[in-house]
């Protein structure tokens, strides 16, 4: 009898388990009163730190080099900030039969956040895609998202996201843009330190996000908003998100082929153009939604884990494609890579954002 082998890795990202544990902690021991004020202040500082580190990590030289592959980057940005939001708006027709209005607003916010960086690079590398282009595409998406996501949220979600008042504009500038630009300016002096200690700073990243999650869900528990979400509604949300992910995976793959991209670039477009960043979305939701952030980030947290599991399977299958199934498959030649693959891909792993 053939022995069953244990899977080498958990099917669920361990960080997702930490996120779920943080949600459980907020449900059992939510921050109240003075503690809530202290946690909120710490969360604000954590958001500023996150975007400071984003700015310090982003290599301006690599970003400028990546502009040579502009067709691919424009395609990814269009998928992230045009196609995704259009599908989110279309999902409005599912209210109130499948989704509540609040869950739909969270789903719509999900479609507005930028793409991932680390996980897109990791899956592109596994599938033998254009890794340098994936690095630049993720960086461009994150950079654009700092400005585009709040603008889209203000226009599409209106008063729910605080509108686009002077107060919300000041919050966005102070908590997101200023720290990011400070990181870019100081990168010349601290870039080496950030690179050498990227593993430790990665823990700072994730710890900051856990604090943001605890703050948002504590506020939700105190306000009693979780009574609005039934198991049937959660099941409906998962089904809608599964369809959303399937549609984007198909559009990015077959749409890229129709646009004449080769196999390596199609892989990059599929992984970078169909995914959403939990790390960028959570702090943005905290700034834009304030006390109503809990329901706003729930769809994003669910979608994040779903996209990791599905894309891991796709990347593994793509890695077994025959060698001849490359640029010649569509009779097209892809644009020149933005940089040397071995150097850019070094040190990447399946960490998700």
N, C-alpha and C positions, 0 to 999 in steps of 0.2 A: 504494500500500500504506500502510495506516495505521501510523504510528510508535507503538511501544510507549513509554509514559511510565513513568519510574522512580517508584516510590512516594516520596512526600514525607517519610515517616518510616519508621524501622526498625520491623518488626513486633514486635520485642522491646524492652522497656524497657531503655535503656542501663544503668540502675542494676542490672538483673538480670545484665547482662554483668559488671559489677564484682563482684557477689556471687559469680557463678560463678568469676571470676578469683581471688577471695579463697579460695574452696574449693580451687581448684587449687594456690594458694600453700601452703595448709595441708597439702595432700597431699604436696607436694614438699619443703617446708621447715617441718615442724611445730615448734612451740615445745616444748623439752624442758628438764628440770631447772630451773636458776635462771631461764632465759628464760621458761619456762612459768609460774613464780611471778610474774614481773614482768608478763607479758601478762595473767594472771588478775587481778592487782591493778588494772591499767589498765582491764580490761573491767568490773570492779566499779564503778570511778569513772565510766566511760562510761555505765553503766546509770543511775546516780544523776543524772548530768547530763541524760540524755534525759528522765527524768521530771520533773526540775526545770524544763526548758524546756517540757514539756507543761503543767505547772501555770501557768507564766508566760504562756503563749499563750492559755489558755482564759479567755474573757471571762465572768465570773460574771453580768454583766448580761444578756448574750445568752442564757446558759443558763437564767436565770430567766424571761426573756421567752418562751423556747421552750416552757415548761411549758403555755402556752395551747393548744398543739397536742398534748395529752397522748395522745390516742388513737393518733396516728401513732407517737409515741415508744414507747409500750407495745408496739405491734405489732412495731416494729423490734427492741426488746429481747427480745421473746418469740422472734422468729426467730433472733436471735443466740445467746441463752443457754438456750433451751429446745428449739426444733426442731432446730437444728444438733447439739447434743449427743445428742439422741435418735437421730438418723441415725448419728452416730459410734458409739454403743453398738450399734446394729443391725448395723454393719459387723463386729462381733466374729464373726459367723457366717461370715465369709470367711477366717478363720484355721483351719487353716494352708494351705488350698488356694490362695488368691490372695495373701494377705498373711502375712508372718511376724508373730509376736506383737509384736515391737518396732516394726515399721512400723504396725501397727494402733494401738499406743499413741501414736505420733506423729500418726496420722490423728485419733485421738480428741482429742489436745491441740489440733490445728488447729481442731476444732469448738468449743473452749472459749474461744478468744481473742476480743477485741472486734472490732467492725467498723472499717473504714477511715474516715478523715476527708477528706483532700484528694482522693483519686480518686473517692470517692462524690459529693463536691460537683461535681467537674469533669464527671463523666458525667451527673449530674442536670442541670447547666446546659446541656450539649450537647443533651440530649434534651428540653429545655424543661419541666423538672419544677419542683418546689417547692424552690428553692435554700435559702432561709432554714431550712426544715425539715430539709434535708439537713445543714446546718451544725450545728444543734442535735442532730440524731439521732446524728451521728458523735461529737460531743463527749460526749453522755450515755453512749454506748456505751463510749467510751474511759475515762470516769470510773468507770463501773460495773465495767468489766473489771479495774481495779486491785484491786478487792476480790473480785468474783465469780469471775474466772478462777482465782486461787489456791485459792479454796474448792472450786470444782468439780473442779479437778485433784486436790486432796487427797482428796476423797470418791470420785471415779471412778477415779483412777489409783493411789490408795493409796500403798504404799511406794515405787513407782517414781518418784513425784514428791517423795519425801522425806517422805510422810505429812503430818501436821499437827503435828509435834513443836514443842517450844519453839524449837529452833534454826531451823527453817524459818519459823516465825512471825516471829522476830526479823529474819531476812533479808528477808522480804517488807516488814515495817514500815520497816526502815532503808534498803533499797535502792529501794523503790518509793513507799510512802506518804509518808514524811518528806520526800524531795525534792519530790514533787508538791505537798504542802501548803506547803512553803517557797516554791515558785514562785507559788502562789496568794497567799500573804501578801505577798510582795515585788512582786507584779504592779503594785501602786499606784505604785511607784517605778521599776520597770524595764520596765513594759509598753510605754512609748513606745520605749525602746531596742530591745526585742525586735521591735516592729513595723517600725521603721526598718531594721533589719538582718536581716530575716527570711530573705533570700536567703543571706547568709553563715552564719547560724545553721542554715539548712537543710543546708549542707555539713557543719557540725558534727554535726547529727543523723545524717546518712548515714554519715559517717566513723565515728561511734561504733558504729553498727550493724555496719559492716564489721569493726570490731575484735572485737565480740561474736561474729560469725560465725567469724572466724579462730580465736578462742580455743576455741569449741565444737568446730570441726572438727579443730583440732590435737589436742585431747584424744581425739577419736575415732580419729584416725590412730595416735596413740601406743598406744592400747589395742587396735588391730587390729580394730575393730568393722566396718570396711567390707567385710571378707571375708564378712560375713553377708548382704550385699545383692547379689543377682545381677541381670543385665539383665532376666531374666524377671520378677523381683519388682518391679523399677522400672516395667516396662511394666504390670504388674497394678495397681500403685499409681496410675499415671496414669489408667488406665481407671476405677478406682473414684472418683478425684477428679473426673473428667469427669462421671460419673453424679451425684455429690454436687452439683456446681455446677448441672447441668441441673435437678435436682429442686428446689433452692432457688430458682432463677430462676423456675421455673413456680409454685411455691407462693407466693412473694412477689407475683407479678403477679396470678394468678387469685384467690389468697386475699384480697388487698387489694380486688379488685373485689367479691368476695362479702361483704366487710365494709362495703361502701358507700363506699369512698374514690373520689374523682375521679381523672382521668388524671394530673394533676400530682403528687398525693400517691402514687399507685400507682408512678410512676417513682421517687420518693424511696425508698419502701419496698423496691422491687426492688433498687436499687443499694446502699442502706445495709444491707438485711437479708440479702443474699446474699454478702457479701464479708467477708474476714478480714484483719486488720492484721498485716503482716509486721513493721512497726516496733515494735508493742507486743508481739507474740508472741515475737520473738527474745530480747529481754532477760528476759522472764518465764520463758522456757524455761531460760535460763542460770541463773536464780535457783532454779527449781523442780527442775531435773534435774541440775544440776551437771555432773559428768564424763560423764553420759549424754545431754547436750543435743544432740549431733550428729545422731543418728537421730531425735530428737524434733522437730527443726526442718526436716528434709528434706521431709516432706509439706507443711509450711506454705510453704516456698520454691517448691515446684512449683505448689501451688494458687494462690499469689499471682500468678505470671506467667500462669497459665491464666485467672484471673478478669479480669485486665486486658485480655487479648486479646479474650475473649468479650464483655465489657461494652462495650469500645470499639465493636465491631460493632453491638451492640444500641442503644447510645446514638445512633450515627449514623443507624440506621434510624428510631428514634423521632423524631429531629429532623425527619424528612420527613413525619411524620403530618400529615394535613390539619388546618387550624385548627379545624374544627367537631368534630373528634374529641377533645373535651376533657371538661369536667364533664358534658356532656349525654349522654355515651356510656352511662352507667349510670343516668342519671336522678337522680344524687346531687349534692349540693353539698359540697365539701370543707370542712374546718375552716378558720378564718381563718389566714392565714400568721402566722408568729411575728414577722417583722420585714420591713422593706422590702427587696425582692429586689436592686435595683441596688447598694445600699450593701453588703449582706452578700456578694454574689457577686464584688465587685470584687477583682481580683488573684488569683482562683483559677485554677489551671492543672492539667494532668493529672499532677501529682506524685502518687505513690502512697504509701500507708502500710499 
